[in-house]
Amino acid sequence: MAHRDPPGIIAPHIPADAYRRAEATGQPVVIVVHTTDQTGRPLRHYLFPLAIAGAAALGGWGLVAALCALLDAAAHTATVIAQTAGPIGIGGVTLKLAHPKGK
């Protein structure tokens, strides 16, 4: 069965002859690992605040739409009540809130 190294490990061991030679002579063994460091910030650092801002903007538009629907329903309700109630009189002053278009 073939030996498989975990991902990210390029040289998991020192060759035996280099190790024994370094051990016998006392020379240090230098292991060079090449890595590629990312420059700049990862994309997730920018996406998280943008997602929160987008959700807040959509929530704000949802609140505006709900308020408009509520005011529209209240206006229609007031119109229907005014048409069915007829003239309203308080202290001798009569106020007709709505009148038919034909008269």
N, C-alpha and C positions, 0 to 999 in steps of 0.2 A: 504494500500500500504506500502511496506517495505521501510524503510529509508536506502538509500545507501550513503556511504561516498565517497568523491573523493579518487582516488588512492593515496597512500602514507601517508594517515592519519590513524594512528593506534588507537589513543584514542582522538577523536575530542572534548570530553567534560569531565568534572569532575562529578562523580556521585553526585546527589543532597544531599544525606546524609553526604558524606565526606565534601562537600562544607559548608553545614550548621554547621557541627560540628567544622570545622576550623574557620568559622565566629564567632561562639559562644565562642570558647575558645581562639581565637587569634593565634592558631598554624598555621604555614605555610603549604601550600600544595605543595608537591614536585611531579613534573611530570617528569618521566624518559622516554626518547625517545631513543630507540635503533636504531642506524644507522650503516650502513656498508660503511665505506669510502673505496674508491678504492685505492689500492696501485699501484704506477707507473702511467705512462701516458696512456691515452686512445689510442686505435688503430688508430683513425683518425689523431692523431698528427704525425704518421709515414707514413700513406698512402698518404697524400697530397704531401709531398716532393717527395716521390717515384713516384707518378703519374706524377709530373712535370718533373722529371728526365727521366722517360720513354718516355714521349712525346718529350722531347728535343732530346733524342737518336734516336727515330724513325724519327724525322724531319731531323736530320743530315744524317741518312742513305738515306732518300728520296732525299736530296740535292746531295749526292754522286751519286746516281742512275741517277738523272736528268742530272748531269754533264757528266757522262759516255755516256748517250744516245745522248747528244748534241755533244760531241766529235766524237762519232761514225758516226753521221749524217754528221758532217763537213768533216770527212775523206772520206766518200763515195762520198760526193759532189765534193771534190777536185779531187778524182780519176776519176770521170765521166768527169769533165771539162778537166782534163789533157788528157784523152783518145780522146776526141772529138776535142781538139784544135790542136793536133799534135805538131810538134816541135816549140819551141819559140826561136826567135832570137833577140838579143839586141846587137847592135854595132859590128856585125860580128861574135859574139859568139852564136852558135846555141845549144840549150839545148832541148833534147827530154825527156819529163817527163815520158812518158809511152810508152812501145813498145809491140807489139803483141808477144805472146809466141812462135809462130811458126817460127819466123825469127831470 
